[in-house]
Amino acid sequence: MIMWWVGLVGCGAPPRCETADVPLASVGAEVLRCDEARVAPRYVVRLSGRALQAGDEEIALDAVRERFLGDPAGTRAWLAQLAAAGARLEGPLGLEGAAARSHAVWEAAQGTGAIDAGDGALWNLQGRTLSVWVRDDEEQLALTESDIEGLIRYASLCREAQGAEPLRVSIGDRTALYQMAVEAFRGGERSQQVAMTAFGVYWPEVRARWDEASYEDQQAWLAAAPLPPPMSATSLGYAEAVLTGDWRAHAVSLHQAIGPLSLGWGEPSFVGEGTVASAPRTPRAAGVQLGGP
Protein backbone atom coordinates (compact mmCIF):
# COMPACT_ATOMS: atom_id res chain seq x y z
CA MET A 1 0.00 0.00 0.00
CA ILE A 2 2.82 2.41 0.86
CA MET A 3 4.55 1.80 -2.45
CA TRP A 4 1.29 2.44 -4.30
CA TRP A 5 0.79 5.71 -2.42
CA VAL A 6 4.34 6.84 -3.12
CA GLY A 7 3.78 6.20 -6.80
CA LEU A 8 0.72 8.45 -6.83
CA VAL A 9 2.52 11.23 -4.97
CA GLY A 10 5.36 11.07 -7.45
CA CYS A 11 3.08 11.58 -10.45
CA GLY A 12 2.10 14.91 -11.93
CA ALA A 13 3.28 18.41 -11.08
CA PRO A 14 4.63 18.96 -7.55
CA PRO A 15 2.69 21.24 -5.18
CA ARG A 16 3.43 24.95 -5.44
CA CYS A 17 5.37 26.29 -2.47
CA GLU A 18 3.28 29.39 -1.86
CA THR A 19 3.89 29.21 1.91
CA ALA A 20 6.73 27.68 3.91
CA ASP A 21 4.65 24.98 5.58
CA VAL A 22 3.12 23.54 2.39
CA PRO A 23 3.85 19.78 2.15
CA LEU A 24 6.09 19.21 -0.86
CA ALA A 25 6.18 15.41 -0.67
CA SER A 26 4.91 12.60 1.55
CA VAL A 27 6.03 9.01 2.04
CA GLY A 28 3.86 7.26 4.59
CA ALA A 29 4.03 9.35 7.76
CA GLU A 30 7.10 11.24 6.51
CA VAL A 31 6.29 14.72 5.19
CA LEU A 32 8.74 17.14 3.57
CA ARG A 33 7.72 20.80 3.87
CA CYS A 34 8.64 23.47 1.35
CA ASP A 35 10.79 25.39 3.84
CA GLU A 36 12.83 22.25 4.51
CA ALA A 37 13.35 21.58 0.80
CA ARG A 38 14.29 25.21 0.10
CA VAL A 39 17.61 24.60 1.85
CA ALA A 40 18.88 23.26 -1.49
CA PRO A 41 18.17 26.30 -3.73
CA ARG A 42 19.19 28.63 -0.87
CA TYR A 43 22.56 26.91 -0.70
CA VAL A 44 23.08 27.40 -4.43
CA VAL A 45 22.29 31.11 -4.04
CA ARG A 46 24.68 31.46 -1.10
CA LEU A 47 27.50 29.68 -2.91
CA SER A 48 27.05 31.46 -6.23
CA GLY A 49 26.46 34.95 -4.87
CA ARG A 50 23.64 35.55 -7.34
CA ALA A 51 19.88 35.10 -7.54
CA LEU A 52 18.33 32.14 -9.30
CA GLN A 53 16.73 32.63 -12.70
CA ALA A 54 12.99 32.31 -13.21
CA GLY A 55 11.92 28.70 -12.81
CA ASP A 56 15.17 27.58 -11.14
CA GLU A 57 13.69 27.25 -7.66
CA GLU A 58 10.99 24.97 -9.05
CA ILE A 59 13.67 22.81 -10.71
CA ALA A 60 15.57 22.57 -7.41
CA LEU A 61 12.47 21.77 -5.36
CA ASP A 62 11.38 19.12 -7.83
CA ALA A 63 14.82 17.50 -7.58
CA VAL A 64 14.62 17.49 -3.78
CA ARG A 65 11.09 16.10 -3.93
CA GLU A 66 12.11 13.21 -6.19
CA ARG A 67 15.03 12.42 -3.95
CA PHE A 68 12.78 12.43 -0.88
CA LEU A 69 10.25 10.09 -2.50
CA GLY A 70 13.02 7.57 -3.03
CA ASP A 71 14.82 7.99 0.31
CA PRO A 72 13.17 10.19 2.98
CA ALA A 73 15.75 9.60 5.72
CA GLY A 74 18.70 10.00 3.38
CA THR A 75 17.25 13.20 1.95
CA ARG A 76 16.79 14.73 5.39
CA ALA A 77 20.40 13.88 6.25
CA TRP A 78 21.58 15.42 2.97
CA LEU A 79 19.56 18.61 3.56
CA ALA A 80 21.13 18.85 7.02
CA GLN A 81 24.57 18.60 5.38
CA LEU A 82 23.63 21.39 2.95
CA ALA A 83 22.46 23.59 5.83
CA ALA A 84 25.71 22.92 7.70
CA ALA A 85 27.73 23.80 4.57
CA GLY A 86 25.75 27.04 4.22
CA ALA A 87 26.35 27.87 7.88
CA ARG A 88 30.10 27.36 7.42
CA LEU A 89 30.05 29.96 4.66
CA GLU A 90 28.32 32.47 6.95
CA GLY A 91 30.94 32.25 9.70
CA PRO A 92 34.19 33.75 8.37
CA LEU A 93 34.20 37.40 7.35
CA GLY A 94 35.92 39.52 4.75
CA LEU A 95 38.81 37.96 2.85
CA GLU A 96 38.68 34.88 5.06
CA GLY A 97 35.06 34.37 4.06
CA ALA A 98 35.92 34.98 0.40
CA ALA A 99 38.62 32.30 0.55
CA ALA A 100 36.28 29.79 2.19
CA ARG A 101 33.57 30.41 -0.38
CA SER A 102 36.00 30.29 -3.34
CA HIS A 103 37.29 26.93 -2.09
CA ALA A 104 33.72 25.64 -1.77
CA VAL A 105 33.08 26.75 -5.37
CA TRP A 106 36.22 24.88 -6.45
CA GLU A 107 34.93 21.76 -4.69
CA ALA A 108 31.58 22.17 -6.44
CA ALA A 109 33.30 22.45 -9.82
CA GLN A 110 35.34 19.34 -9.02
CA GLY A 111 32.21 17.40 -8.13
CA THR A 112 33.23 16.97 -4.49
CA GLY A 113 30.97 19.61 -2.94
CA ALA A 114 27.75 19.36 -0.98
CA ILE A 115 25.83 19.00 -4.28
CA ASP A 116 27.49 16.55 -6.68
CA ALA A 117 26.95 15.00 -10.08
CA GLY A 118 24.65 12.38 -8.59
CA ASP A 119 22.11 15.10 -7.86
CA GLY A 120 21.11 15.36 -11.53
CA ALA A 121 19.04 18.43 -12.34
CA LEU A 122 20.14 20.19 -9.15
CA TRP A 123 23.79 19.58 -10.05
CA ASN A 124 23.21 21.08 -13.50
CA LEU A 125 21.40 24.07 -11.99
CA GLN A 126 24.28 24.67 -9.56
CA GLY A 127 26.84 24.56 -12.36
CA ARG A 128 24.86 27.01 -14.50
CA THR A 129 24.31 29.38 -11.59
CA LEU A 130 27.92 29.28 -10.42
CA SER A 131 29.28 29.75 -13.97
CA VAL A 132 32.92 29.10 -13.05
CA TRP A 133 35.26 30.90 -15.45
CA VAL A 134 38.61 29.73 -14.14
CA ARG A 135 39.95 27.61 -11.31
CA ASP A 136 43.33 26.93 -9.76
CA ASP A 137 43.59 23.28 -8.84
CA GLU A 138 46.81 23.78 -6.88
CA GLU A 139 45.37 26.52 -4.66
CA GLN A 140 41.90 24.94 -4.82
CA LEU A 141 40.18 28.23 -5.61
CA ALA A 142 37.77 29.28 -8.37
CA LEU A 143 36.52 32.51 -9.94
CA THR A 144 32.87 32.75 -10.98
CA GLU A 145 30.76 35.05 -13.12
CA SER A 146 29.41 36.85 -10.04
CA ASP A 147 33.01 37.45 -8.93
CA ILE A 148 33.94 39.06 -12.24
CA GLU A 149 30.77 41.15 -12.26
CA GLY A 150 31.73 42.29 -8.75
CA LEU A 151 35.12 43.45 -10.02
CA ILE A 152 33.46 45.49 -12.77
CA ARG A 153 30.95 46.99 -10.32
CA TYR A 154 33.80 47.83 -7.96
CA ALA A 155 35.66 49.60 -10.77
CA SER A 156 32.52 51.63 -11.45
CA LEU A 157 32.20 52.50 -7.75
CA CYS A 158 35.83 53.65 -7.75
CA ARG A 159 35.19 56.02 -10.61
CA GLU A 160 31.99 57.35 -9.05
CA ALA A 161 33.78 57.92 -5.73
CA GLN A 162 36.34 60.03 -7.58
CA GLY A 163 33.55 62.26 -8.89
CA ALA A 164 33.32 60.89 -12.43
CA GLU A 165 30.49 59.14 -14.27
CA PRO A 166 29.79 55.43 -13.67
CA LEU A 167 31.39 53.05 -16.14
CA ARG A 168 29.57 52.45 -19.41
CA VAL A 169 30.71 49.08 -20.70
CA SER A 170 29.46 47.55 -23.95
CA ILE A 171 28.96 43.82 -24.47
CA GLY A 172 32.18 43.67 -26.46
CA ASP A 173 34.07 45.56 -23.76
CA ARG A 174 32.65 43.26 -21.10
CA THR A 175 33.98 40.23 -22.97
CA ALA A 176 37.45 41.76 -22.95
CA LEU A 177 37.18 42.58 -19.24
CA TYR A 178 36.10 39.02 -18.43
CA GLN A 179 39.15 37.64 -20.23
CA MET A 180 41.35 40.14 -18.43
CA ALA A 181 39.98 39.01 -15.07
CA VAL A 182 40.53 35.35 -15.98
CA GLU A 183 44.16 36.04 -16.88
CA ALA A 184 44.71 38.07 -13.71
CA PHE A 185 43.33 35.23 -11.60
CA ARG A 186 45.25 32.56 -13.50
CA GLY A 187 48.54 34.42 -13.21
CA GLY A 188 48.11 35.73 -9.68
CA GLU A 189 49.38 34.43 -6.37
CA ARG A 190 46.92 33.06 -3.84
CA SER A 191 46.47 36.42 -2.08
CA GLN A 192 45.53 38.03 -5.42
CA GLN A 193 43.11 35.23 -6.26
CA VAL A 194 41.36 35.43 -2.89
CA ALA A 195 41.14 39.22 -3.18
CA MET A 196 39.45 38.93 -6.58
CA THR A 197 36.69 36.83 -5.00
CA ALA A 198 36.10 39.37 -2.21
CA PHE A 199 33.81 41.76 -4.10
CA GLY A 200 30.99 40.08 -6.02
CA VAL A 201 29.62 37.87 -3.22
CA TYR A 202 29.64 40.84 -0.85
CA TRP A 203 28.33 43.40 -3.30
CA PRO A 204 24.87 44.15 -1.83
CA GLU A 205 26.50 44.88 1.53
CA VAL A 206 29.42 46.76 -0.07
CA ARG A 207 26.99 49.12 -1.78
CA ALA A 208 24.85 49.60 1.32
CA ARG A 209 27.82 50.17 3.62
CA TRP A 210 29.49 52.55 1.20
CA ASP A 211 26.35 54.67 1.05
CA GLU A 212 26.18 54.65 4.87
CA ALA A 213 29.90 55.25 5.46
CA SER A 214 31.11 58.48 6.97
CA TYR A 215 32.89 61.01 4.81
CA GLU A 216 36.08 60.29 6.76
CA ASP A 217 35.92 56.55 6.06
CA GLN A 218 35.19 57.15 2.39
CA GLN A 219 38.13 59.52 2.09
CA ALA A 220 40.42 57.11 3.96
CA TRP A 221 39.55 54.40 1.45
CA LEU A 222 40.09 56.76 -1.50
CA ALA A 223 43.54 57.61 -0.12
CA ALA A 224 44.51 53.97 0.47
CA ALA A 225 43.13 52.24 -2.63
CA PRO A 226 45.41 52.11 -5.71
CA LEU A 227 42.97 54.02 -7.93
CA PRO A 228 43.78 55.29 -11.43
CA PRO A 229 42.99 58.93 -12.32
CA PRO A 230 39.21 59.13 -12.86
CA MET A 231 39.10 61.28 -15.99
CA SER A 232 42.20 60.09 -17.83
CA ALA A 233 40.59 57.23 -19.74
CA THR A 234 37.42 55.96 -21.31
CA SER A 235 35.18 53.63 -19.33
CA LEU A 236 37.01 50.65 -20.82
CA GLY A 237 40.40 52.20 -20.15
CA TYR A 238 39.51 52.93 -16.54
CA ALA A 239 38.14 49.43 -15.99
CA GLU A 240 41.27 47.92 -17.53
CA ALA A 241 43.46 50.00 -15.20
CA VAL A 242 41.56 48.69 -12.16
CA LEU A 243 41.40 45.07 -13.35
CA THR A 244 45.14 44.95 -13.97
CA GLY A 245 45.94 46.58 -10.63
CA ASP A 246 46.78 45.31 -7.16
CA TRP A 247 43.62 43.43 -6.15
CA ARG A 248 44.93 42.62 -2.69
CA ALA A 249 45.40 46.33 -1.97
CA HIS A 250 41.94 47.09 -3.36
CA ALA A 251 40.28 44.37 -1.27
CA VAL A 252 42.13 45.11 1.97
CA SER A 253 41.51 48.86 1.77
CA LEU A 254 37.79 48.42 1.01
CA HIS A 255 37.16 45.75 3.64
CA GLN A 256 39.06 47.72 6.29
CA ALA A 257 37.22 50.93 5.44
CA ILE A 258 33.63 49.59 5.47
CA GLY A 259 33.90 46.00 6.74
CA PRO A 260 33.89 43.43 8.11
CA LEU A 261 31.49 42.09 5.49
CA SER A 262 29.27 39.02 5.88
CA LEU A 263 28.53 36.44 3.19
CA GLY A 264 24.80 36.25 2.54
CA TRP A 265 24.09 39.59 4.21
CA GLY A 266 20.37 40.29 4.43
CA GLU A 267 19.39 36.77 3.34
CA PRO A 268 17.82 34.00 5.45
CA SER A 269 20.49 32.51 7.69
CA PHE A 270 21.40 28.83 7.81
CA VAL A 271 22.06 29.29 11.54
CA GLY A 272 18.89 29.63 13.60
CA GLU A 273 16.21 32.20 12.84
CA GLY A 274 16.39 35.55 11.08
CA THR A 275 18.75 36.84 8.40
CA VAL A 276 22.49 37.17 8.05
CA ALA A 277 23.35 40.44 9.76
CA SER A 278 26.19 42.86 9.20
CA ALA A 279 29.15 42.13 11.42
CA PRO A 280 29.77 44.84 14.03
CA ARG A 281 32.27 47.38 12.78
CA THR A 282 35.43 48.04 14.75
CA PRO A 283 36.14 51.77 14.97
CA ARG A 284 39.30 52.66 13.07
CA ALA A 285 41.95 54.17 15.31
CA ALA A 286 43.25 57.59 14.41
CA GLY A 287 46.34 57.45 12.27
CA VAL A 288 45.82 53.89 11.08
CA GLN A 289 46.89 53.51 7.44
CA LEU A 290 44.49 51.38 5.40
CA GLY A 291 45.76 48.96 2.83
CA GLY A 292 48.02 46.64 4.79
CA PRO A 293 51.63 45.78 4.05
C-alpha positions in Angstrom: 0.0 0.0 0.0 2.8 2.4 0.9 4.6 1.8 -2.4 1.3 2.4 -4.3 0.8 5.7 -2.4 4.3 6.8 -3.1 3.8 6.2 -6.8 0.7 8.4 -6.8 2.5 11.2 -5.0 5.4 11.1 -7.4 3.1 11.6 -10.5 2.1 14.9 -11.9 3.3 18.4 -11.1 4.6 19.0 -7.5 2.7 21.2 -5.2 3.4 24.9 -5.4 5.4 26.3 -2.5 3.3 29.4 -1.9 3.9 29.2 1.9 6.7 27.7 3.9 4.7 25.0 5.6 3.1 23.5 2.4 3.9 19.8 2.1 6.1 19.2 -0.9 6.2 15.4 -0.7 4.9 12.6 1.5 6.0 9.0 2.0 3.9 7.3 4.6 4.0 9.4 7.8 7.1 11.2 6.5 6.3 14.7 5.2 8.7 17.1 3.6 7.7 20.8 3.9 8.6 23.5 1.4 10.8 25.4 3.8 12.8 22.3 4.5 13.3 21.6 0.8 14.3 25.2 0.1 17.6 24.6 1.9 18.9 23.3 -1.5 18.2 26.3 -3.7 19.2 28.6 -0.9 22.6 26.9 -0.7 23.1 27.4 -4.4 22.3 31.1 -4.0 24.7 31.5 -1.1 27.5 29.7 -2.9 27.0 31.5 -6.2 26.5 34.9 -4.9 23.6 35.6 -7.3 19.9 35.1 -7.5 18.3 32.1 -9.3 16.7 32.6 -12.7 13.0 32.3 -13.2 11.9 28.7 -12.8 15.2 27.6 -11.1 13.7 27.2 -7.7 11.0 25.0 -9.1 13.7 22.8 -10.7 15.6 22.6 -7.4 12.5 21.8 -5.4 11.4 19.1 -7.8 14.8 17.5 -7.6 14.6 17.5 -3.8 11.1 16.1 -3.9 12.1 13.2 -6.2 15.0 12.4 -3.9 12.8 12.4 -0.9 10.2 10.1 -2.5 13.0 7.6 -3.0 14.8 8.0 0.3 13.2 10.2 3.0 15.7 9.6 5.7 18.7 10.0 3.4 17.3 13.2 1.9 16.8 14.7 5.4 20.4 13.9 6.3 21.6 15.4 3.0 19.6 18.6 3.6 21.1 18.9 7.0 24.6 18.6 5.4 23.6 21.4 3.0 22.5 23.6 5.8 25.7 22.9 7.7 27.7 23.8 4.6 25.8 27.0 4.2 26.3 27.9 7.9 30.1 27.4 7.4 30.0 30.0 4.7 28.3 32.5 6.9 30.9 32.3 9.7 34.2 33.8 8.4 34.2 37.4 7.3 35.9 39.5 4.7 38.8 38.0 2.9 38.7 34.9 5.1 35.1 34.4 4.1 35.9 35.0 0.4 38.6 32.3 0.6 36.3 29.8 2.2 33.6 30.4 -0.4 36.0 30.3 -3.3 37.3 26.9 -2.1 33.7 25.6 -1.8 33.1 26.7 -5.4 36.2 24.9 -6.5 34.9 21.8 -4.7 31.6 22.2 -6.4 33.3 22.4 -9.8 35.3 19.3 -9.0 32.2 17.4 -8.1 33.2 17.0 -4.5 31.0 19.6 -2.9 27.7 19.4 -1.0 25.8 19.0 -4.3 27.5 16.5 -6.7 27.0 15.0 -10.1 24.6 12.4 -8.6 22.1 15.1 -7.9 21.1 15.4 -11.5 19.0 18.4 -12.3 20.1 20.2 -9.1 23.8 19.6 -10.1 23.2 21.1 -13.5 21.4 24.1 -12.0 24.3 24.7 -9.6 26.8 24.6 -12.4 24.9 27.0 -14.5 24.3 29.4 -11.6 27.9 29.3 -10.4 29.3 29.8 -14.0 32.9 29.1 -13.0 35.3 30.9 -15.5 38.6 29.7 -14.1 39.9 27.6 -11.3 43.3 26.9 -9.8 43.6 23.3 -8.8 46.8 23.8 -6.9 45.4 26.5 -4.7 41.9 24.9 -4.8 40.2 28.2 -5.6 37.8 29.3 -8.4 36.5 32.5 -9.9 32.9 32.8 -11.0 30.8 35.1 -13.1 29.4 36.8 -10.0 33.0 37.4 -8.9 33.9 39.1 -12.2 30.8 41.2 -12.3 31.7 42.3 -8.8 35.1 43.5 -10.0 33.5 45.5 -12.8 31.0 47.0 -10.3 33.8 47.8 -8.0 35.7 49.6 -10.8 32.5 51.6 -11.5 32.2 52.5 -7.8 35.8 53.6 -7.7 35.2 56.0 -10.6 32.0 57.4 -9.0 33.8 57.9 -5.7 36.3 60.0 -7.6 33.6 62.3 -8.9 33.3 60.9 -12.4 30.5 59.1 -14.3 29.8 55.4 -13.7 31.4 53.0 -16.1 29.6 52.5 -19.4 30.7 49.1 -20.7 29.5 47.5 -24.0 29.0 43.8 -24.5 32.2 43.7 -26.5 34.1 45.6 -23.8 32.6 43.3 -21.1 34.0 40.2 -23.0 37.4 41.8 -22.9 37.2 42.6 -19.2 36.1 39.0 -18.4 39.1 37.6 -20.2 41.4 40.1 -18.4 40.0 39.0 -15.1 40.5 35.4 -16.0 44.2 36.0 -16.9 44.7 38.1 -13.7 43.3 35.2 -11.6 45.3 32.6 -13.5 48.5 34.4 -13.2 48.1 35.7 -9.7 49.4 34.4 -6.4 46.9 33.1 -3.8 46.5 36.4 -2.1 45.5 38.0 -5.4 43.1 35.2 -6.3 41.4 35.4 -2.9 41.1 39.2 -3.2 39.5 38.9 -6.6 36.7 36.8 -5.0 36.1 39.4 -2.2 33.8 41.8 -4.1 31.0 40.1 -6.0 29.6 37.9 -3.2 29.6 40.8 -0.8 28.3 43.4 -3.3 24.9 44.2 -1.8 26.5 44.9 1.5 29.4 46.8 -0.1 27.0 49.1 -1.8 24.9 49.6 1.3 27.8 50.2 3.6 29.5 52.5 1.2 26.4 54.7 1.0 26.2 54.6 4.9 29.9 55.3 5.5 31.1 58.5 7.0 32.9 61.0 4.8 36.1 60.3 6.8 35.9 56.5 6.1 35.2 57.1 2.4 38.1 59.5 2.1 40.4 57.1 4.0 39.5 54.4 1.5 40.1 56.8 -1.5 43.5 57.6 -0.1 44.5 54.0 0.5 43.1 52.2 -2.6 45.4 52.1 -5.7 43.0 54.0 -7.9 43.8 55.3 -11.4 43.0 58.9 -12.3 39.2 59.1 -12.9 39.1 61.3 -16.0 42.2 60.1 -17.8 40.6 57.2 -19.7 37.4 56.0 -21.3 35.2 53.6 -19.3 37.0 50.7 -20.8 40.4 52.2 -20.1 39.5 52.9 -16.5 38.1 49.4 -16.0 41.3 47.9 -17.5 43.5 50.0 -15.2 41.6 48.7 -12.2 41.4 45.1 -13.3 45.1 44.9 -14.0 45.9 46.6 -10.6 46.8 45.3 -7.2 43.6 43.4 -6.1 44.9 42.6 -2.7 45.4 46.3 -2.0 41.9 47.1 -3.4 40.3 44.4 -1.3 42.1 45.1 2.0 41.5 48.9 1.8 37.8 48.4 1.0 37.2 45.8 3.6 39.1 47.7 6.3 37.2 50.9 5.4 33.6 49.6 5.5 33.9 46.0 6.7 33.9 43.4 8.1 31.5 42.1 5.5 29.3 39.0 5.9 28.5 36.4 3.2 24.8 36.2 2.5 24.1 39.6 4.2 20.4 40.3 4.4 19.4 36.8 3.3 17.8 34.0 5.5 20.5 32.5 7.7 21.4 28.8 7.8 22.1 29.3 11.5 18.9 29.6 13.6 16.2 32.2 12.8 16.4 35.6 11.1 18.7 36.8 8.4 22.5 37.2 8.0 23.3 40.4 9.8 26.2 42.9 9.2 29.2 42.1 11.4 29.8 44.8 14.0 32.3 47.4 12.8 35.4 48.0 14.8 36.1 51.8 15.0 39.3 52.7 13.1 42.0 54.2 15.3 43.3 57.6 14.4 46.3 57.5 12.3 45.8 53.9 11.1 46.9 53.5 7.4 44.5 51.4 5.4 45.8 49.0 2.8 48.0 46.6 4.8 51.6 45.8 4.0 
